[in-house]
């Protein structure tokens, strides 16, 4: 029986991971909330990890409020950088594997082709800088690590898909930016990838997103199509949106990730792991929502 300590169990991804591991009779999830163990407190982390002696630590805890990070860089650094550092130290001490979740925001979003794991990083926001620092700590302080960069997550919680579905109940049309392109990713799919990787020794840095790419506006149109809504989507620029809804942090215009490493570690017979397309994952999610 593998003991798996899960931080951030009440967030969207944490809930999806918990659900995913219900299928695994050889794994036991130990959910640990921030109230039980503040990951930015090294003593608290070392004490709890030493007591639990997990085989795997899955870190789904993060400060993900992008504008909030811009306004409180100290808190962002504490949770997104110091927290992973502490977990990496504790994992190394007890010989545990660590799975750490990072973000597309480590890139500047000025690319013209999908980012692969080996591409140089250049975050342009406090959120991105804090998450990149967390990555570096995990790489430097633990040996058995999986760092997974993901993007545009939606699952059981507040997210873009649910916001669009809610707006469709009271609006005939909505305005959504069409010059930001990325990879909408279901937390259920990312949880499957985590489950797959942590049972291997294929340590390293990965990109974990649903296959394909789209803009926020086209994403919204697909949400409405799949849910049978007639709400019209007005395509607007980021500048137009900014005038209506001022934001503290810069958003990447192009943050498409390619899961090159996941492809490279797959056996030649094609029996490895592959994420679903963003359309198929969304269809599955919508079918459960409406």
C-alpha positions in Angstrom: 0.0 0.0 0.0 1.5 3.4 -1.1 1.0 6.2 1.4 0.3 9.4 -0.5 0.3 12.7 1.3 -1.8 15.3 -0.5 -1.6 19.0 0.1 -4.3 21.4 -1.1 -6.9 18.6 -0.9 -9.8 21.0 -1.0 -8.9 22.8 -4.2 -10.0 21.9 -7.7 -7.0 19.7 -8.4 -6.9 18.3 -4.9 -10.5 17.1 -5.2 -9.8 15.5 -8.6 -6.7 13.7 -7.3 -8.7 12.4 -4.4 -11.4 11.1 -6.8 -8.8 9.6 -9.1 -7.1 7.6 -6.4 -10.4 6.0 -5.3 -9.8 3.7 -8.2 -6.4 2.5 -6.8 -6.8 -0.2 -4.1 -3.0 -0.1 -3.5 -2.9 3.6 -2.6 -4.0 5.4 0.5 -4.5 9.2 0.3 -3.6 11.3 3.4 -5.3 14.7 2.8 -3.5 17.5 4.7 -5.1 21.0 4.6 -3.3 24.3 5.2 -4.9 24.5 8.6 -3.3 21.1 9.5 0.1 21.9 8.0 1.1 25.3 6.6 3.6 24.3 3.8 5.4 27.6 4.3 6.4 26.5 7.8 9.4 24.2 7.6 9.2 22.9 11.1 5.5 22.0 10.7 6.2 20.3 7.4 9.2 18.3 8.7 7.2 17.2 11.8 4.1 16.1 9.8 6.1 14.3 7.1 8.3 12.5 9.6 5.2 11.3 11.4 3.3 10.2 8.3 6.3 8.7 6.4 4.6 8.9 3.0 5.9 7.2 -0.1 4.7 10.1 -2.3 3.9 13.8 -1.6 1.6 15.4 -4.1 1.6 19.2 -3.8 -1.6 20.8 -5.0 -1.3 23.7 -2.6 -0.6 27.1 -4.2 -1.6 30.8 -4.2 -3.2 31.0 -7.6 -4.8 34.4 -7.5 -2.7 36.0 -10.2 -3.6 39.6 -9.4 -3.4 38.9 -5.7 0.2 37.7 -6.2 1.0 41.0 -7.9 -0.3 42.9 -4.9 1.2 40.6 -2.2 4.5 39.2 -3.6 5.6 38.2 -0.1 2.7 35.8 0.4 3.1 34.5 -3.2 6.7 33.7 -2.4 5.9 32.1 0.9 3.3 29.7 -0.5 4.5 29.1 -4.1 8.3 29.1 -3.5 9.1 28.4 0.2 6.3 25.9 0.5 7.6 23.6 -2.3 11.1 24.1 -0.9 10.0 22.8 2.5 8.1 19.8 0.9 11.1 18.9 -1.2 13.4 19.0 1.9 11.0 16.8 3.8 10.6 14.4 0.8 14.3 14.0 0.5 14.7 13.3 4.2 12.1 10.5 4.2 12.9 9.1 0.7 9.5 10.1 -0.7 8.7 11.0 -4.3 7.3 14.5 -4.7 4.9 15.6 -7.4 4.8 19.4 -7.7 2.3 21.3 -9.9 3.6 24.4 -11.7 2.2 26.7 -14.4 2.4 28.0 -18.0 3.0 31.5 -16.4 6.7 30.6 -16.1 6.9 31.7 -19.8 6.4 35.2 -21.1 3.7 34.3 -23.5 5.5 35.8 -26.5 6.1 32.6 -28.3 4.8 31.5 -31.7 5.0 27.7 -31.2 4.1 25.4 -28.3 6.5 25.6 -25.4 8.4 22.4 -24.6 10.0 21.6 -21.2 13.5 22.6 -22.3 12.5 26.1 -23.5 13.9 29.0 -21.5 11.6 30.5 -18.9 10.9 34.2 -18.5 7.9 35.0 -16.2 6.3 38.4 -16.5 4.2 38.3 -13.3 4.7 37.8 -9.6 2.7 34.6 -9.8 4.9 33.2 -12.5 8.1 34.3 -10.8 7.0 32.6 -7.5 6.0 29.4 -9.2 9.3 29.3 -11.1 11.2 29.7 -7.9 9.2 26.8 -6.4 10.2 24.6 -9.4 13.9 25.4 -8.9 13.8 24.5 -5.2 12.1 21.2 -5.9 14.7 20.3 -8.6 17.6 21.3 -6.4 16.5 19.8 -3.1 14.9 16.5 -4.0 16.0 13.7 -6.2 12.8 11.8 -6.9 10.6 14.6 -8.3 8.0 15.2 -10.9 7.3 18.8 -11.8 4.2 19.2 -13.9 3.4 22.5 -15.6 -0.3 22.9 -16.4 -2.7 25.6 -17.6 -6.3 26.8 -17.8 -7.5 24.3 -15.2 -11.1 23.6 -14.6 -12.7 21.1 -12.3 -14.8 21.0 -9.1 -14.6 24.6 -8.0 -14.6 28.2 -9.3 -13.4 28.2 -12.9 -14.0 29.6 -16.4 -16.4 26.9 -17.5 -18.7 27.3 -14.6 -18.5 31.1 -14.9 -19.6 30.9 -18.5 -22.4 28.5 -17.7 -23.6 30.8 -14.9 -23.5 33.9 -17.2 -25.5 32.0 -19.8 -28.4 31.8 -17.4 -28.8 35.6 -17.3 -27.0 36.9 -20.4 -27.9 36.7 -24.1 -24.3 37.6 -25.0 -20.9 37.8 -23.3 -17.6 39.4 -24.2 -14.5 37.2 -24.1 -10.9 37.8 -25.1 -9.7 36.2 -28.3 -6.0 37.1 -28.4 -5.0 34.9 -25.5 -4.3 31.3 -26.6 -3.7 28.2 -24.4 -4.7 24.7 -23.5 -7.9 24.2 -21.4 -7.2 21.4 -19.1 -9.5 19.2 -17.0 -8.4 18.5 -13.5 -9.6 14.9 -14.0 -7.1 14.5 -16.8 -4.3 16.1 -14.9 -5.1 13.8 -11.9 -4.8 10.8 -14.3 -1.4 12.0 -15.4 -0.2 12.5 -11.8 -1.5 8.9 -11.0 0.4 7.5 -14.0 3.7 9.3 -13.3 4.0 8.8 -9.6 4.0 5.0 -10.0 7.1 5.3 -12.3 10.7 6.4 -11.7 10.6 8.7 -14.8 11.6 11.7 -12.7 11.9 15.2 -14.2 10.0 18.2 -15.6 6.7 17.7 -17.6 4.1 19.7 -19.3 0.6 18.3 -18.5 -2.2 19.9 -20.5 -5.0 18.5 -22.6 -4.0 18.3 -26.3 -4.8 21.1 -28.7 -5.1 24.8 -28.3 -7.8 27.5 -28.4 -8.6 31.1 -27.4 -10.7 32.0 -24.4 -13.4 33.2 -26.8 -13.5 30.0 -28.8 -13.3 28.0 -25.6 -16.5 29.9 -24.4 -18.2 29.1 -27.7 -17.5 25.4 -27.3 -18.8 25.5 -23.7 -22.1 26.9 -24.9 -22.3 24.5 -27.8 -21.8 21.5 -25.7 -24.2 22.7 -23.0 -26.9 23.6 -25.5 -26.8 27.4 -24.7 -27.5 30.0 -27.3 -25.5 32.8 -25.6 -23.5 34.8 -28.2 -19.8 35.3 -27.6 -18.4 38.7 -28.6 -14.7 38.4 -29.4 -12.7 41.2 -27.9 -9.0 42.1 -27.4 -7.1 41.9 -24.1 -6.8 45.7 -24.2 -10.6 46.0 -24.5 -11.1 43.7 -21.6 -8.5 45.5 -19.5 -10.4 48.8 -20.0 -13.6 47.1 -18.6 -11.9 45.0 -16.0 -8.5 46.4 -14.9 -6.0 43.7 -13.9 -2.8 44.0 -11.9 -0.8 41.2 -13.6 0.1 40.6 -17.2 -1.5 37.6 -18.8 0.5 35.6 -21.4 -0.9 36.0 -24.9 0.4 32.6 -26.1 0.9 29.9 -23.4 0.4 26.7 -25.4 2.4 23.9 -23.8 3.5 20.7 -25.5 3.9 17.6 -23.5 7.1 16.5 -25.2 8.6 14.6 -22.3 5.4 12.6 -21.8 5.7 11.5 -25.4 9.4 10.7 -25.1 9.0 8.4 -22.1 6.2 6.5 -23.7 7.2 3.0 -25.0 7.5 2.5 -28.7 4.4 0.3 -28.7 2.3 3.3 -27.9 1.1 1.9 -24.5 2.2 5.0 -22.6 0.0 7.8 -21.2 -1.7 10.5 -23.4 -3.9 13.3 -22.3 -7.3 13.7 -24.0 -7.9 16.5 -26.4 -9.3 19.7 -24.7 -12.6 19.2 -26.6 -13.1 15.6 -25.4 -12.2 16.5 -21.8 -14.6 19.4 -21.9 -17.4 17.3 -23.3 -16.9 14.8 -20.4 -16.9 17.6 -17.9 -20.0 19.3 -19.4 -21.9 16.1 -19.4 -21.5 15.9 -15.6 -22.3 19.6 -15.1 -25.5 20.0 -17.0 
